Amino acid sequence: MTNTSGDAYPLADAMTTSVSVQDEATVLTVAGEVDLATAPALETAIETTLGGAPAALIIDLSQVSFLASAGMAALVAAHQRAGSTRIVVVADGPATGRQLKMTNLDQVFAVHRTLDEALGALRGN
């Protein structure tokens, strides 16, 4: 895991991100709180990951305990910058899934309850 805190965002110590490749998808796993202080670091992590031009990017929010509007704005910005990369979101429960549904972002992204479900959908299962 990479801690996203640093000099540029000294308060951004409540969120971590990590990147892995599973099947043919790049998975950006986010853990902790995504709020006004940590959203810029999330945007940077997404932008860096998209820079590799993956065919598919899964943003796994299953370990996120709080998702503020700034975090949802980072997801929308990712969607706008994705180009040919397909973005899929893993979100379930009141901390993430509920917010995405309430804001209709589940209509913008394919939202899955688990990483395995998201990987299966990308494989066409």
Accessible surface in RSA format (square Angstrom, percent):
REM  Atomic radii and reference values for relative SASA: ProtOr
REM  Chains: A
REM  Algorithm: Lee & Richards
REM  Probe-radius: 1.40
REM  Slices: 20
REM RES _ NUM      All-atoms   Total-Side   Main-Chain    Non-polar    All polar
REM                ABS   REL    ABS   REL    ABS   REL    ABS   REL    ABS   REL
RES MET A   1   141.25  73.1  68.40  45.3  72.85 173.5  60.16  51.1  81.09 107.4
RES THR A   2    87.70  62.4  83.83  85.0   3.88   9.2  55.77  74.9  31.93  48.3
RES ASN A   3    82.28  56.7  63.07  60.9  19.21  46.3  26.99  65.0  55.29  53.4
RES THR A   4    25.07  17.8   8.80   8.9  16.26  38.8  15.93  21.4   9.13  13.8
RES SER A   5    44.06  37.2  24.87  33.2  19.19  44.2   6.55  14.0  37.51  52.6
RES GLY A   6    40.60  50.1   0.00   N/A  40.60  50.1  36.77 100.9   3.83   8.6
RES ASP A   7   149.27 104.6 121.24 120.7  28.03  66.3  41.84  98.5 107.44 107.1
RES ALA A   8    83.38  76.7  48.76  75.3  34.61  78.7  61.23  86.2  22.14  58.7
RES TYR A   9    81.80  38.2  78.38  44.6   3.41   8.9  48.10  36.1  33.69  41.5
RES PRO A  10   100.71  73.4  78.81  71.8  21.90  79.6  82.71  68.3  17.99 111.8
RES LEU A  11   138.22  77.0 127.85  91.5  10.37  26.1 129.10  90.7   9.12  24.5
RES ALA A  12     0.09   0.1   0.00   0.0   0.09   0.2   0.00   0.0   0.09   0.2
RES ASP A  13    98.10  68.7  78.22  77.9  19.89  47.0  17.62  41.5  80.49  80.3
RES ALA A  14    45.06  41.4  28.04  43.3  17.02  38.7  40.06  56.4   5.01  13.3
RES MET A  15     1.12   0.6   0.00   0.0   1.12   2.7   0.79   0.7   0.33   0.4
RES THR A  16    33.21  23.6  33.16  33.6   0.05   0.1  30.00  40.3   3.21   4.9
RES THR A  17     8.50   6.0   8.18   8.3   0.32   0.8   0.00   0.0   8.50  12.8
RES SER A  18    33.70  28.5  28.92  38.6   4.78  11.0  20.77  44.2  12.93  18.1
RES VAL A  19    85.50  56.3  52.68  47.7  32.81  79.1  52.85  45.9  32.65  88.5
RES SER A  20    49.73  42.0  41.63  55.6   8.10  18.7  44.16  94.0   5.57   7.8
RES VAL A  21   108.00  71.1  79.54  72.0  28.46  68.6  79.54  69.1  28.46  77.2
RES GLN A  22    67.02  37.5  62.29  45.5   4.73  11.3  23.72  50.5  43.29  32.8
RES ASP A  23    85.18  59.7  47.96  47.7  37.22  88.0  23.96  56.4  61.22  61.1
RES GLU A  24   159.65  91.7 139.23 105.3  20.43  48.6  60.01 116.1  99.64  81.4
RES ALA A  25     3.37   3.1   2.96   4.6   0.41   0.9   3.30   4.6   0.08   0.2
RES THR A  26    19.53  13.9  19.20  19.5   0.33   0.8   6.31   8.5  13.22  20.0
RES VAL A  27     0.57   0.4   0.55   0.5   0.02   0.1   0.55   0.5   0.02   0.1
RES LEU A  28     0.16   0.1   0.16   0.1   0.00   0.0   0.16   0.1   0.00   0.0
RES THR A  29    18.77  13.4  18.77  19.0   0.00   0.0   7.06   9.5  11.72  17.7
RES VAL A  30     0.00   0.0   0.00   0.0   0.00   0.0   0.00   0.0   0.00   0.0
RES ALA A  31    15.73  14.5  14.73  22.7   0.99   2.3  14.92  21.0   0.81   2.1
RES GLY A  32    21.55  26.6   0.00   N/A  21.55  26.6  19.80  54.3   1.75   3.9
RES GLU A  33    72.43  41.6  72.43  54.8   0.00   0.0   6.07  11.7  66.36  54.2
RES VAL A  34     0.00   0.0   0.00   0.0   0.00   0.0   0.00   0.0   0.00   0.0
RES ASP A  35    35.42  24.8  35.42  35.3   0.00   0.0  11.48  27.0  23.94  23.9
RES LEU A  36   147.86  82.3 140.78 100.7   7.08  17.8 140.78  98.9   7.08  19.0
RES ALA A  37    34.91  32.1  21.16  32.6  13.75  31.3  31.86  44.9   3.05   8.1
RES THR A  38     1.22   0.9   1.22   1.2   0.00   0.0   1.22   1.6   0.00   0.0
RES ALA A  39     3.58   3.3   3.58   5.5   0.00   0.0   3.58   5.0   0.00   0.0
RES PRO A  40    40.84  29.8  37.49  34.2   3.35  12.2  39.62  32.7   1.21   7.5
RES ALA A  41     8.17   7.5   4.08   6.3   4.09   9.3   6.27   8.8   1.90   5.0
RES LEU A  42     0.16   0.1   0.16   0.1   0.00   0.0   0.16   0.1   0.00   0.0
RES GLU A  43    62.79  36.0  62.25  47.1   0.54   1.3   8.33  16.1  54.46  44.5
RES THR A  44    78.67  56.0  73.92  74.9   4.74  11.3  60.23  80.9  18.44  27.9
RES ALA A  45    17.13  15.8   8.72  13.5   8.41  19.1  16.26  22.9   0.87   2.3
RES ILE A  46     0.00   0.0   0.00   0.0   0.00   0.0   0.00   0.0   0.00   0.0
RES GLU A  47    91.51  52.5  88.83  67.2   2.68   6.4  30.56  59.1  60.95  49.8
RES THR A  48   100.36  71.4  83.25  84.4  17.12  40.8  73.26  98.4  27.10  41.0
RES THR A  49    14.29  10.2   3.51   3.6  10.78  25.7   9.36  12.6   4.93   7.5
RES LEU A  50    21.51  12.0  10.80   7.7  10.71  26.9  11.04   7.8  10.47  28.2
RES GLY A  51    67.06  82.7   0.00   N/A  67.06  82.7  37.00 101.5  30.06  67.3
RES GLY A  52    64.64  79.7   0.00   N/A  64.64  79.7  37.68 103.4  26.96  60.4
RES ALA A  53    80.99  74.5  58.38  90.1  22.61  51.4  60.24  84.8  20.75  55.0
RES PRO A  54    19.45  14.2   7.44   6.8  12.01  43.7  17.63  14.6   1.82  11.3
RES ALA A  55    80.25  73.8  57.79  89.2  22.46  51.1  67.88  95.6  12.37  32.8
RES ALA A  56    10.11   9.3  10.11  15.6   0.00   0.0  10.11  14.2   0.00   0.0
RES LEU A  57     0.00   0.0   0.00   0.0   0.00   0.0   0.00   0.0   0.00   0.0
RES ILE A  58     0.00   0.0   0.00   0.0   0.00   0.0   0.00   0.0   0.00   0.0
RES ILE A  59     0.00   0.0   0.00   0.0   0.00   0.0   0.00   0.0   0.00   0.0
RES ASP A  60     8.09   5.7   8.09   8.1   0.00   0.0   0.00   0.0   8.09   8.1
RES LEU A  61     0.66   0.4   0.20   0.1   0.47   1.2   0.20   0.1   0.47   1.3
RES SER A  62    64.71  54.7  33.58  44.8  31.13  71.7  25.21  53.7  39.50  55.3
RES GLN A  63    95.38  53.3  76.16  55.7  19.22  45.8  35.93  76.5  59.45  45.1
RES VAL A  64     8.87   5.8   0.00   0.0   8.87  21.4   0.22   0.2   8.65  23.5
RES SER A  65    75.27  63.6  50.91  67.9  24.36  56.1  49.83 106.1  25.44  35.6
RES PHE A  66    97.28  48.7  96.54  59.8   0.74   1.9  97.28  59.0   0.00   0.0
RES LEU A  67     3.46   1.9   0.24   0.2   3.22   8.1   0.24   0.2   3.22   8.7
RES ALA A  68    22.47  20.7  16.85  26.0   5.63  12.8  22.47  31.6   0.00   0.0
RES SER A  69    85.24  72.0  76.79 102.5   8.45  19.5  42.99  91.5  42.25  59.2
RES ALA A  70    21.08  19.4  12.98  20.0   8.10  18.4  19.77  27.8   1.30   3.5
RES GLY A  71     0.00   0.0   0.00   N/A   0.00   0.0   0.00   0.0   0.00   0.0
RES MET A  72    21.22  11.0  21.03  13.9   0.19   0.5  21.07  17.9   0.15   0.2
RES ALA A  73    57.93  53.3  47.77  73.7  10.16  23.1  53.35  75.1   4.57  12.1
RES ALA A  74     0.00   0.0   0.00   0.0   0.00   0.0   0.00   0.0   0.00   0.0
RES LEU A  75     0.03   0.0   0.03   0.0   0.00   0.0   0.03   0.0   0.00   0.0
RES VAL A  76    48.12  31.7  48.12  43.6   0.00   0.0  48.12  41.8   0.00   0.0
RES ALA A  77    22.50  20.7  21.02  32.4   1.48   3.4  22.19  31.2   0.31   0.8
RES ALA A  78     0.00   0.0   0.00   0.0   0.00   0.0   0.00   0.0   0.00   0.0
RES HIS A  79    85.27  46.6  75.96  52.8   9.31  23.8  43.58  44.9  41.69  48.5
RES GLN A  80   138.59  77.5 102.06  74.6  36.53  87.0  38.42  81.8 100.17  76.0
RES ARG A  81    97.38  40.9  69.94  35.7  27.45  65.4  55.50  75.9  41.88  25.4
RES ALA A  82    12.52  11.5   5.12   7.9   7.40  16.8   5.21   7.3   7.30  19.3
RES GLY A  83    73.96  91.2   0.00   N/A  73.96  91.2  45.01 123.5  28.95  64.8
RES SER A  84   119.78 101.2  81.27 108.5  38.51  88.7  57.29 122.0  62.49  87.5
RES THR A  85    12.28   8.7   4.97   5.0   7.31  17.4   0.31   0.4  11.97  18.1
RES ARG A  86   119.23  50.1 111.52  56.8   7.71  18.4  53.54  73.2  65.69  39.8
RES ILE A  87    15.45   8.8   2.25   1.7  13.19  31.8   2.25   1.6  13.19  35.8
RES VAL A  88     0.06   0.0   0.06   0.1   0.00   0.0   0.06   0.1   0.00   0.0
RES VAL A  89     0.00   0.0   0.00   0.0   0.00   0.0   0.00   0.0   0.00   0.0
RES VAL A  90     0.22   0.1   0.22   0.2   0.00   0.0   0.22   0.2   0.00   0.0
RES ALA A  91     3.87   3.6   0.00   0.0   3.87   8.8   0.00   0.0   3.87  10.2
RES ASP A  92    73.05  51.2  54.30  54.0  18.76  44.3  10.09  23.8  62.96  62.8
RES GLY A  93    30.80  38.0   0.00   N/A  30.80  38.0  26.40  72.4   4.40   9.9
RES PRO A  94   105.92  77.2  99.21  90.4   6.71  24.4 100.97  83.4   4.95  30.7
RES ALA A  95    28.10  25.8  20.21  31.2   7.89  17.9  27.75  39.1   0.35   0.9
RES THR A  96     1.78   1.3   1.78   1.8   0.00   0.0   0.41   0.5   1.38   2.1
RES GLY A  97     3.55   4.4   0.00   N/A   3.55   4.4   3.33   9.1   0.21   0.5
RES ARG A  98   145.77  61.2 140.03  71.4   5.74  13.7  36.55  50.0 109.22  66.2
RES GLN A  99    43.33  24.2  42.74  31.2   0.59   1.4  17.35  36.9  25.98  19.7
RES LEU A 100     0.45   0.3   0.45   0.3   0.00   0.0   0.45   0.3   0.00   0.0
RES LYS A 101   130.58  63.7 120.17  73.7  10.41  24.8  65.70  59.1  64.88  69.1
RES MET A 102   130.78  67.7  94.63  62.6  36.16  86.1  99.70  84.8  31.08  41.2
RES THR A 103    70.09  49.9  44.93  45.5  25.16  60.0  52.52  70.5  17.57  26.6
RES ASN A 104    95.81  66.1  93.76  90.6   2.05   4.9  16.51  39.7  79.30  76.6
RES LEU A 105    17.68   9.8  17.60  12.6   0.09   0.2  17.60  12.4   0.09   0.2
RES ASP A 106    42.75  29.9  26.99  26.9  15.76  37.3   6.17  14.5  36.58  36.5
RES GLN A 107   141.62  79.2 106.26  77.7  35.35  84.2  37.91  80.7 103.71  78.7
RES VAL A 108    64.03  42.1  40.24  36.4  23.80  57.3  45.12  39.2  18.91  51.3
RES PHE A 109     6.76   3.4   1.42   0.9   5.34  13.9   4.69   2.8   2.07   5.9
RES ALA A 110    41.98  38.6  25.19  38.9  16.79  38.2  35.96  50.6   6.02  15.9
RES VAL A 111    40.14  26.4  12.23  11.1  27.91  67.3  12.23  10.6  27.91  75.7
RES HIS A 112    27.86  15.2  26.87  18.7   0.99   2.5  23.71  24.4   4.15   4.8
RES ARG A 113   156.02  65.5 150.71  76.8   5.31  12.6  43.67  59.7 112.35  68.1
RES THR A 114    69.38  49.3  66.43  67.3   2.95   7.0  64.03  86.0   5.35   8.1
RES LEU A 115    38.85  21.6  34.49  24.7   4.35  10.9  34.49  24.2   4.35  11.7
RES ASP A 116   112.69  78.9 105.16 104.7   7.53  17.8  32.53  76.6  80.16  79.9
RES GLU A 117    79.50  45.6  66.76  50.5  12.75  30.4  39.70  76.8  39.81  32.5
RES ALA A 118     0.00   0.0   0.00   0.0   0.00   0.0   0.00   0.0   0.00   0.0
RES LEU A 119    11.43   6.4  10.95   7.8   0.47   1.2  10.95   7.7   0.47   1.3
RES GLY A 120     9.10  11.2   0.00   N/A   9.10  11.2   9.10  25.0   0.00   0.0
RES ALA A 121    30.40  27.9  17.26  26.6  13.14  29.9  19.98  28.1  10.42  27.6
RES LEU A 122    43.01  24.0  15.62  11.2  27.38  68.8  15.89  11.2  27.11  73.0
RES ARG A 123   136.23  57.2  99.31  50.6  36.92  87.9  61.50  84.1  74.73  45.3
RES GLY A 124    66.72  82.3   0.00   N/A  66.72  82.3  33.37  91.6  33.35  74.7
RES ASN A 125   139.11  95.9  79.42  76.7  59.70 143.7  57.11 137.4  82.01  79.3
END  Absolute sums over single chains surface
CHAIN  1 A     6328.4       4720.3       1608.1       3495.1       2833.3
END  Absolute sums over all chains
TOTAL          6328.4       4720.3       1608.1       3495.1       2833.3
